[in-house]
Amino acid sequence: MHWLIAARLMFLTVRMQVAVIVDGVTKKAAEIATVKDDAERDLAAAKPALDAALTALNSITQKDIVGLKALKNPPDIVKRIFDCVLLLR
């Protein structure tokens, strides 16, 4: 009979431990879902700008580059833009 009481107490102890773990995991899952939603909103807001930048980048032709290379001393803004384009490629 004592072993039955001991087994029942052990079962209840383990059950409480599992409940604590489940509660912690559930809270963490809710936090992760919040971060995920924020990240998806940020991505959705940035996507149009990224698409526009890629479209502009892909519209540059070899003729455009040759014309800019012909400049002996291009303005600083042109140099900076080309540095950015090189980073994007």
Order of alpha helices (4+ residues) and beta strands (2+ residues): alpha-alpha-alpha
